[in-house]
Amino acid sequence: MNLARTLGTGVALAAAALVIATPMASADSQPSSTVTVSPAPSTVTSKPAPTAPPKPQVVERPKGAPETGGGPAETSDLAVWVIGAAGAATVGAGGLLALRRRRVTN
Amino acid sequence: MPTFGRLGGRRVVAAALLVALVAGCEATASVDPTPPTGTVRTGTGSTTAPPTTTGLGRSTPARIEIPRIGATSTLTSLGLNQDQTVEVPPIEQRMQAGWYSNGPTPGEVGPAVVLGHVDGQGKPGIFFRLRELRPGDKILITRDDGRTLTFVVERVQQVAKAEFPSDEVYGDTSRPELRLITCGGSFDHSAKSYRDNTIIYAVLAGEGGS
């Protein structure tokens, strides 16, 4: 009976020793169980404030391309018609004159 | 020889387990798996700023002169239209150049932007001959503080409006620079707009009009 108690106590002590030894032995290998340990609150509060992005030199960047031209001088449709008609009239008149001269000489 | 009673044995076992539990917790807490996240972020993001060259203080530009193309104008202040495009001088004032005031002034570190019309109402505008500029040509800017700054053309670019190089024009620079912008290329009569922009990239060369 005493032997059984002694053995039981021995087994319990051995188990305790194993539990103690296991984390120490595995500290270098960083077991996954330690990852779940959250950092101390002090380290959380000591986080540096996120740095603001540097202010751009052009504060407000315009969109698109600048419209910096009104367009070249345009000839209106009316002007084209007037010039065309004048040209046709001149050619026609010249042709008539030539025909008359030919008839007169004949 | 002392003998352990049943109760004594249980106490020993309980004590041993308690000791093991406490020791295990301490050992676990002493392992720091990763450094705090704040430490990792420290030092990042502060090296993105371009190296700066000393520029002048802020002073509104008052006048521009480009001897090579015979262009001279006072400078008006320009902002943004409601659609966030850049304002330009009224088309009726085709000989008027303007400076985009939401950016650096000429002489400050950064890209100062000056805009002018290539034409208007069928007649040449202040920047009608801007495309004739070549690297090395001078641009003079007079500021309200009385200083006249000389910029030297580095690059002339003609680019389709659909591909306007916003980063090149408005992006940060490490020295005082100047951009002159007008329209170029062929005219799209249906859109009533030129298809391209002519952009001059210039850098500050010094003070004085020489």
Boltz contact constraints between the chains, C-beta under 6 A:
constraints:
  - contact:
      token1: [A, 2]
      token2: [B, 3]
      max_distance: 6.0
  - contact:
      token1: [A, 5]
      token2: [B, 4]
      max_distance: 6.0
  - contact:
      token1: [A, 5]
      token2: [B, 9]
      max_distance: 6.0
  - contact:
      token1: [A, 9]
      token2: [B, 9]
      max_distance: 6.0
  - contact:
      token1: [A, 9]
      token2: [B, 12]
      max_distance: 6.0
  - contact:
      token1: [A, 12]
      token2: [B, 13]
      max_distance: 6.0
  - contact:
      token1: [A, 12]
      token2: [B, 16]
      max_distance: 6.0
  - contact:
      token1: [A, 13]
      token2: [B, 16]
      max_distance: 6.0
  - contact:
      token1: [A, 16]
      token2: [B, 16]
      max_distance: 6.0
  - contact:
      token1: [A, 16]
      token2: [B, 17]
      max_distance: 6.0
  - contact:
      token1: [A, 16]
      token2: [B, 20]
      max_distance: 6.0
  - contact:
      token1: [A, 19]
      token2: [B, 20]
      max_distance: 6.0
  - contact:
      token1: [A, 19]
      token2: [B, 24]
      max_distance: 6.0
  - contact:
      token1: [A, 20]
      token2: [B, 20]
      max_distance: 6.0
  - contact:
      token1: [A, 20]
      token2: [B, 23]
      max_distance: 6.0
  - contact:
      token1: [A, 23]
      token2: [B, 24]
      max_distance: 6.0
  - contact:
      token1: [A, 23]
      token2: [B, 27]
      max_distance: 6.0
  - contact:
      token1: [A, 23]
      token2: [B, 28]
      max_distance: 6.0
  - contact:
      token1: [A, 24]
      token2: [B, 27]
      max_distance: 6.0
  - contact:
      token1: [A, 27]
      token2: [B, 31]
      max_distance: 6.0
  - contact:
      token1: [A, 30]
      token2: [B, 33]
      max_distance: 6.0
  - contact:
      token1: [A, 34]
      token2: [B, 28]
      max_distance: 6.0
  - contact:
      token1: [A, 34]
      token2: [B, 31]
      max_distance: 6.0
  - contact:
      token1: [A, 34]
      token2: [B, 33]
      max_distance: 6.0
  - contact:
      token1: [A, 35]
      token2: [B, 33]
      max_distance: 6.0
  - contact:
      token1: [A, 39]
      token2: [B, 36]
      max_distance: 6.0
  - contact:
      token1: [A, 43]
      token2: [B, 36]
      max_distance: 6.0
  - contact:
      token1: [A, 47]
      token2: [B, 38]
      max_distance: 6.0
  - contact:
      token1: [A, 48]
      token2: [B, 38]
      max_distance: 6.0
  - contact:
      token1: [A, 48]
      token2: [B, 42]
      max_distance: 6.0
  - contact:
      token1: [A, 51]
      token2: [B, 45]
      max_distance: 6.0
  - contact:
      token1: [A, 54]
      token2: [B, 49]
      max_distance: 6.0
  - contact:
      token1: [A, 57]
      token2: [B, 104]
      max_distance: 6.0
  - contact:
      token1: [A, 57]
      token2: [B, 110]
      max_distance: 6.0
  - contact:
      token1: [A, 57]
      token2: [B, 172]
      max_distance: 6.0
  - contact:
      token1: [A, 58]
      token2: [B, 103]
      max_distance: 6.0
  - contact:
      token1: [A, 58]
      token2: [B, 170]
      max_distance: 6.0
  - contact:
      token1: [A, 59]
      token2: [B, 102]
      max_distance: 6.0
  - contact:
      token1: [A, 60]
      token2: [B, 102]
      max_distance: 6.0
  - contact:
      token1: [A, 61]
      token2: [B, 170]
      max_distance: 6.0
  - contact:
      token1: [A, 62]
      token2: [B, 80]
      max_distance: 6.0
  - contact:
      token1: [A, 62]
      token2: [B, 85]
      max_distance: 6.0
  - contact:
      token1: [A, 62]
      token2: [B, 86]
      max_distance: 6.0
  - contact:
      token1: [A, 63]
      token2: [B, 84]
      max_distance: 6.0
  - contact:
      token1: [A, 63]
      token2: [B, 85]
      max_distance: 6.0
  - contact:
      token1: [A, 64]
      token2: [B, 85]
      max_distance: 6.0
  - contact:
      token1: [A, 65]
      token2: [B, 161]
      max_distance: 6.0
  - contact:
      token1: [A, 65]
      token2: [B, 164]
      max_distance: 6.0
  - contact:
      token1: [A, 65]
      token2: [B, 197]
      max_distance: 6.0
  - contact:
      token1: [A, 66]
      token2: [B, 86]
      max_distance: 6.0
  - contact:
      token1: [A, 66]
      token2: [B, 88]
      max_distance: 6.0
  - contact:
      token1: [A, 66]
      token2: [B, 115]
      max_distance: 6.0
  - contact:
      token1: [A, 66]
      token2: [B, 181]
      max_distance: 6.0
  - contact:
      token1: [A, 68]
      token2: [B, 88]
      max_distance: 6.0
  - contact:
      token1: [A, 68]
      token2: [B, 115]
      max_distance: 6.0
  - contact:
      token1: [A, 68]
      token2: [B, 117]
      max_distance: 6.0
  - contact:
      token1: [A, 68]
      token2: [B, 182]
      max_distance: 6.0
  - contact:
      token1: [A, 68]
      token2: [B, 183]
      max_distance: 6.0
  - contact:
      token1: [A, 69]
      token2: [B, 117]
      max_distance: 6.0
  - contact:
      token1: [A, 69]
      token2: [B, 118]
      max_distance: 6.0
  - contact:
      token1: [A, 69]
      token2: [B, 119]
      max_distance: 6.0
  - contact:
      token1: [A, 69]
      token2: [B, 183]
      max_distance: 6.0
  - contact:
      token1: [A, 69]
      token2: [B, 194]
      max_distance: 6.0
  - contact:
      token1: [A, 70]
      token2: [B, 91]
      max_distance: 6.0
  - contact:
      token1: [A, 70]
      token2: [B, 119]
      max_distance: 6.0
  - contact:
      token1: [A, 70]
      token2: [B, 120]
      max_distance: 6.0
  - contact:
      token1: [A, 70]
      token2: [B, 121]
      max_distance: 6.0
  - contact:
      token1: [A, 71]
      token2: [B, 187]
      max_distance: 6.0
  - contact:
      token1: [A, 72]
      token2: [B, 187]
      max_distance: 6.0
  - contact:
      token1: [A, 73]
      token2: [B, 122]
      max_distance: 6.0
